[in-house]
Amino acid sequence: MLSDGDSRTFHALVQDAVYGFIKVLKKDCINHIHKWMGAVLRALLGKFRAQGEPLGGKGRLAQDRIKKITNYYGYALRSHKHDVPGMQ
């Protein structure tokens, strides 16, 4: 098992078949995915602000809303680790 975004290492191990018949799995840490989601939403917010497009109005995407979304996303991942349909 390989984790935490080591994609170059993962691809090298799979391509070279270093371990022969043993299958190498890649798993991502829930905390890293949770953090990534917040970073993507903040970047999206910054992109719209830079273009001068408003994200205002009821239910707008603001820092507090981003925090709630990422917390909910992290909760869904943690509470349904081995149940992908349950996350939906």
Secondary structure as UniProt FT lines:
FT   STRAND          2..3
FT   HELIX           7..16
FT   TURN            17..21
FT   STRAND          26..27
FT   HELIX           30..51
FT   TURN            58..59
FT   HELIX           63..79
FT   TURN            80..82
FT   HELIX           84..87
//
